[in-house]
Amino acid sequence: MAFGFMEVELVKAKGLHDTDVFARMDPYVLLQYKGQERKSSVIHEGGRNPVWNEKFVFKVEYPGSGDQYKLNLLIMDKDVFSADDFVGQAAVYVKDLLAEGTEKGSAELRPHKYSVVRADQSYCGEIEVGITFTLKEQEYAEDDDVGGWKQSCF
């Protein structure tokens, strides 16, 4: 089993369905991968075409438990006086990326556009993300000799 880090670059969204009637929506993204969740910044009055240009890191093991190697992107609209509105979602399957990264030490999916769909699976825009997987170097145990030296306790 290999361990590593998956870095997700959240670039932008385009043509989203606006959930606000009287003002421009304030979109943000919940990024979910195997029980881990990250939240982007809220783009105040970002409207239908928000730009984030943010990066998020997830710990990854491959092959791991289960067979779902899917990054979920839930686009939400931040509301002040009511519950946040669900705008749409996209899924990125990363199994091939992880397999290649495990074999070669790293792998990259350059920023690419993915369809955003509503709960009824109807198209409601697109989101652009890039993903990099980097294999983590094997850690040394505390008692291991490193380069002929014992690790210091300082």
NUDRENKE-814249 format. One line per 10 residues: number of its first residue (from 1); their letters; for each residue x, y, z of N, C-alpha, C, O. Coordinates in steps of 0.02 Angstrom, whole numbers, plus 50000, padded with zeros to 5 digits. Example, Ala and Ser with C-alpha at 12.3 -4.5 7.8 and 13.67 -1.06 7.14 Angstrom:
2
1) as) 50660:49716:50390:50615:49775:50390:50660:49835:50390:50712:49834:50423  50642:49888:50354:50684:49947:50357:50645:50002:50394:50670:50057:50402
END
This chain:
154
1) mafgfmevel) 50042:49941:50000:50000:50000:50000:50044:50062:50000:50094:50066:50037  50026:50110:49958:50064:50172:49952:50026:50229:49985:49964:50231:49984  50064:50277:50013:50035:50336:50043:50061:50397:50006:50117:50398:49981  50019:50448:50004:50040:50509:49970:49993:50566:49983:49949:50563:50026  50002:50618:49944:49961:50678:49951:49931:50696:49884:49964:50695:49832  49867:50711:49885:49832:50734:49826:49818:50808:49834:49782:50829:49879  49848:50848:49790:49837:50920:49792:49786:50938:49739:49795:50922:49680  49733:50972:49760:49680:50992:49715:49684:51067:49705:49681:51106:49753  49689:51088:49642:49689:51159:49625:49619:51177:49600:49599:51157:49545  49583:51214:49640:49517:51238:49623:49525:51304:49586:49545:51354:49616
11) vkakglhdtd) 49511:51305:49521:49524:51363:49480:49463:51409:49477:49465:51465:49504  49410:51387:49444:49351:51429:49435:49291:51388:49414:49297:51328:49400  49234:51421:49412:49173:51391:49386:49143:51439:49334:49158:51499:49335  49102:51412:49291:49074:51454:49238:49003:51431:49223:48988:51371:49219  48958:51480:49214:48890:51466:49193:48847:51431:49245:48801:51394:49227  48862:51442:49309:48823:51410:49362:48752:51436:49363:48738:51492:49342  48707:51395:49388:48637:51415:49397:48634:51459:49459:48652:51438:49513  48611:51521:49450:48608:51569:49505:48549:51552:49550:48492:51548:49527  48562:51543:49615:48508:51525:49662:48478:51586:49696:48426:51581:49728  48510:51644:49690:48484:51705:49721:48443:51745:49671:48462:51752:49613
21) vfarmdpyvl) 48387:51772:49695:48343:51810:49652:48360:51885:49652:48361:51916:49599  48374:51913:49710:48383:51985:49717:48456:52008:49716:48469:52068:49710  48502:51963:49722:48573:51981:49723:48613:51926:49688:48586:51873:49671  48677:51939:49679:48720:51887:49650:48737:51837:49705:48746:51856:49763  48742:51774:49687:48756:51724:49738:48828:51728:49762:48871:51757:49729  48840:51699:49821:48905:51698:49854:48930:51625:49856:48922:51592:49907  48959:51600:49801:48976:51530:49797:49039:51510:49835:49086:51548:49842  49038:51448:49858:49097:51415:49886:49092:51341:49868:49040:51318:49845  49147:51305:49878:49149:51234:49859:49169:51192:49920:49217:51209:49955  49133:51138:49931:49153:51087:49979:49186:51031:49938:49156:51003:49893
31) lqykgqerks) 49250:51017:49954:49287:50965:49920:49290:50905:49967:49311:50911:50024  49268:50847:49943:49264:50787:49986:49299:50729:49953:49291:50715:49893  49341:50695:49994:49375:50634:49970:49381:50586:50028:49417:50600:50077  49348:50530:50024:49352:50475:50073:49351:50499:50145:49398:50486:50183  49299:50534:50164:49291:50556:50233:49327:50619:50252:49318:50644:50307  49368:50647:50207:49402:50710:50219:49364:50765:50183:49339:50754:50127  49359:50822:50213:49323:50878:50182:49362:50943:50190:49390:50957:50243  49365:50981:50137:49395:51047:50137:49344:51097:50110:49299:51078:50072  49350:51159:50130:49303:51211:50108:49341:51269:50078:49388:51295:50108  49320:51290:50019:49351:51348:49987:49327:51412:50020:49282:51411:50062
41) sviheggrnp) 49357:51467:50001:49333:51531:50025:49267:51547:49989:49254:51523:49934  49227:51588:50021:49164:51611:49992:49181:51671:49948:49213:51719:49970  49158:51669:49885:49169:51725:49840:49108:51770:49844:49056:51757:49813  49114:51825:49883:49058:51871:49894:49035:51900:49827:49074:51931:49791  48972:51891:49812:48941:51912:49749:48980:51887:49688:48988:51922:49638  49005:51824:49694:49041:51793:49639:48997:51775:49580:49021:51766:49524  48932:51770:49593:48885:51757:49539:48894:51691:49504:48913:51641:49536  48881:51690:49440:48881:51628:49400:48950:51607:49378:48959:51550:49356  49000:51651:49383:49067:51637:49358:49121:51653:49410:49164:51695:49398  49120:51619:49467:49170:51634:49520:49240:51608:49503:49248:51559:49467
51) vwnekfvfkv) 49290:51643:49530:49359:51622:49522:49389:51613:49592:49386:51659:49633  49419:51554:49606:49448:51540:49671:49525:51541:49670:49556:51576:49709  49555:51502:49625:49627:51494:49622:49655:51476:49691:49699:51509:49717  49628:51422:49720:49649:51397:49786:49673:51325:49780:49654:51289:49733  49715:51304:49827:49740:51235:49828:49723:51202:49894:49723:51234:49947  49708:51137:49890:49689:51098:49949:49727:51032:49946:49738:51005:49892  49746:51005:50004:49784:50943:50007:49745:50890:50046:49717:50904:50099  49743:50829:50017:49712:50772:50049:49763:50717:50058:49806:50707:50015  49760:50682:50115:49801:50623:50125:49769:50565:50088:49708:50556:50090  49810:50525:50053:49784:50472:50011:49823:50407:50023:49884:50409:50033
61) eypgsgdqyk) 49788:50351:50023:49820:50286:50022:49793:50248:49962:49733:50249:49948  49838:50214:49927:49818:50177:49868:49856:50111:49864:49917:50112:49873  49824:50055:49852:49751:50049:49855:49728:50054:49927:49762:50028:49972  49673:50085:49938:49647:50095:50005:49585:50055:50016:49568:50010:49977  49551:50070:50070:49489:50034:50086:49434:50057:50038:49430:50116:50021  49394:50010:50016:49340:50026:49970:49367:50038:49900:49428:50036:49889  49323:50049:49854:49344:50058:49784:49322:50125:49756:49325:50136:49696  49301:50171:49800:49279:50236:49778:49338:50285:49778:49356:50312:49831  49367:50296:49721:49421:50345:49715:49392:50406:49679:49410:50422:49622  49348:50440:49715:49310:50495:49685:49317:50558:49728:49306:50556:49789
71) lnllimdkdv) 49335:50612:49695:49336:50678:49727:49270:50711:49711:49254:50722:49652  49232:50727:49763:49167:50761:49753:49176:50836:49764:49209:50857:49812  49146:50875:49721:49148:50947:49725:49076:50971:49730:49038:50968:49682  49056:50995:49789:48989:51021:49799:48991:51096:49799:49025:51127:49841  48956:51126:49753:48954:51199:49748:48894:51224:49786:48837:51202:49774  48907:51270:49831:48855:51296:49875:48851:51372:49868:48899:51404:49847  48793:51400:49888:48784:51472:49890:48775:51492:49963:48727:51470:49995  48820:51532:49989:48818:51554:50059:48760:51604:50068:48756:51654:50033  48717:51588:50115:48661:51633:50133:48669:51654:50205:48690:51614:50247  48651:51715:50220:48659:51742:50287:48600:51724:50332:48609:51703:50389
81) fsaddfvgqa) 48539:51732:50307:48479:51724:50349:48444:51657:50339:48391:51647:50369  48471:51613:50299:48441:51546:50289:48496:51496:50276:48555:51514:50271  48477:51433:50269:48525:51381:50255:48557:51393:50187:48525:51420:50141  48621:51375:50180:48655:51382:50116:48620:51341:50062:48595:51286:50076  48618:51367:50001:48585:51333:49945:48634:51288:49909:48692:51306:49899  48610:51230:49888:48648:51184:49846:48643:51209:49774:48587:51217:49748  48699:51222:49742:48700:51246:49673:48707:51187:49625:48669:51181:49577  48755:51143:49639:48767:51085:49597:48829:51048:49620:48861:51068:49669  48845:50994:49585:48903:50955:49605:48938:50925:49544:48908:50917:49491  49001:50907:49554:49040:50874:49502:49081:50820:49537:49095:50824:49596
91) avyvkdllae) 49099:50769:49500:49140:50714:49527:49200:50703:49481:49194:50705:49419  49258:50693:49511:49319:50678:49474:49344:50611:49498:49359:50602:49557  49350:50563:49453:49374:50496:49471:49450:50496:49465:49478:50512:49412  49485:50479:49519:49557:50487:49523:49595:50421:49528:49656:50421:49541  49562:50364:49518:49595:50299:49526:49655:50292:49478:49708:50270:49500  49647:50311:49415:49702:50305:49367:49759:50351:49385:49818:50333:49377  49744:50411:49409:49795:50459:49430:49835:50430:49488:49897:50434:49488  49801:50400:49537:49835:50372:49595:49878:50312:49575:49934:50304:49600  49853:50271:49530:49890:50212:49507:49955:50234:49472:50008:50207:49484  49949:50285:49428:50007:50310:49392:50057:50343:49440:50117:50333:49434
101) gtekgsaelr) 50031:50381:49488:50074:50414:49536:50110:50365:49581:50168:50376:49600  50076:50310:49599:50107:50258:49640:50165:50225:49602:50216:50209:49631  50155:50216:49538:50206:50184:49496:50265:50230:49481:50322:50209:49483  50250:50293:49465:50302:50340:49442:50327:50388:49496:50376:50423:49485  50294:50391:49554:50314:50437:49607:50270:50499:49610:50262:50529:49662  50241:50518:49552:50194:50573:49550:50156:50570:49484:50177:50539:49435  50098:50603:49484:50057:50607:49423:50015:50670:49428:50001:50694:49482  49995:50696:49369:49960:50760:49368:49903:50758:49317:49910:50732:49262  49846:50787:49337:49792:50802:49291:49791:50878:49287:49773:50912:49335  49811:50905:49231:49812:50978:49223:49740:51004:49229:49692:50967:49220
111) phkysvvrad) 49733:51069:49246:49665:51096:49254:49620:51079:49194:49638:51090:49136  49562:51053:49211:49514:51027:49162:49444:51046:49185:49432:51053:49245  49399:51055:49137:49330:51073:49153:49288:51010:49162:49290:50964:49121  49248:51010:49216:49203:50955:49231:49132:50982:49235:49121:51037:49260  49084:50944:49211:49013:50965:49212:48987:50967:49283:49001:50923:49323  48949:51020:49298:48915:51026:49362:48842:51008:49349:48811:51032:49302  48815:50965:49392:48745:50944:49385:48707:50957:49450:48735:50958:49504  48642:50967:49442:48598:50976:49499:48580:50908:49528:48603:50856:49503  48538:50908:49579:48516:50846:49610:48479:50801:49561:48482:50740:49566  48444:50831:49512:48407:50792:49462:48451:50773:49402:48426:50749:49351
121) qsycgeievg) 48516:50783:49408:48567:50767:49357:48564:50811:49296:48596:50795:49245  48528:50868:49298:48527:50914:49241:48589:50959:49245:48612:50978:49299  48616:50975:49186:48677:51016:49180:48664:51086:49206:48612:51116:49190  48711:51113:49245:48703:51182:49269:48768:51220:49273:48777:51263:49316  48815:51205:49227:48878:51242:49225:48938:51195:49225:48932:51135:49216  48997:51225:49235:49058:51185:49237:49106:51213:49289:49102:51272:49307  49150:51169:49313:49200:51189:49362:49267:51164:49338:49273:51109:49310  49319:51205:49349:49386:51188:49325:49431:51172:49384:49440:51213:49429  49460:51112:49383:49507:51092:49436:49566:51054:49405:49560:51023:49352  49622:51057:49439:49681:51018:49422:49701:50977:49483:49689:50999:49540
131) itftlkeqey) 49730:50918:49473:49747:50874:49529:49816:50845:49519:49834:50824:49464  49856:50845:49573:49922:50815:49572:49926:50766:49630:49906:50781:49686  49952:50706:49615:49964:50657:49668:50039:50647:49674:50073:50635:49625  50064:50651:49736:50135:50640:49750:50143:50586:49802:50114:50590:49856  50182:50536:49785:50195:50480:49830:50237:50505:49888:50286:50541:49878  50219:50485:49948:50256:50506:50008:50315:50459:50017:50309:50398:50010  50373:50488:50032:50432:50447:50046:50419:50405:50109:50386:50428:50155  50446:50345:50109:50437:50302:50168:50470:50334:50228:50528:50355:50225  50433:50338:50283:50461:50368:50343:50505:50317:50380:50493:50257:50378  50554:50343:50413:50598:50301:50453:50568:50292:50522:50537:50338:50549
141) aedddvggwk) 50576:50234:50550:50555:50222:50619:50605:50256:50665:50661:50272:50644  50586:50269:50726:50630:50305:50772:50696:50269:50784:50747:50302:50795  50697:50203:50781:50758:50166:50796:50801:50154:50735:50856:50126:50741  50779:50175:50675:50818:50163:50614:50880:50207:50613:50881:50264:50637  50933:50179:50585:50993:50218:50572:50982:50257:50508:50958:50229:50459  50999:50321:50509:50990:50363:50450:51059:50387:50429:51090:50428:50463  51083:50361:50373:51148:50382:50348:51205:50368:50397:51254:50405:50398  51199:50315:50436:51251:50298:50483:51246:50335:50549:51285:50323:50595  51198:50379:50556:51188:50418:50617:51122:50399:50648:51074:50385:50613  51120:50399:50713:51056:50391:50748:51022:50459:50748:51056:50510:50756
151) qscf) 50957:50460:50741:50921:50524:50744:50925:50552:50814:50921:50515:50863  50932:50617:50819:50938:50652:50881:50871:50655:50917:50819:50652:50885  50872:50660:50982:50811:50666:51022:50793:50739:51035:50746:50752:51072  50829:50786:51007:50818:50857:51021:50754:50879:50991:50735:50938:50998
END
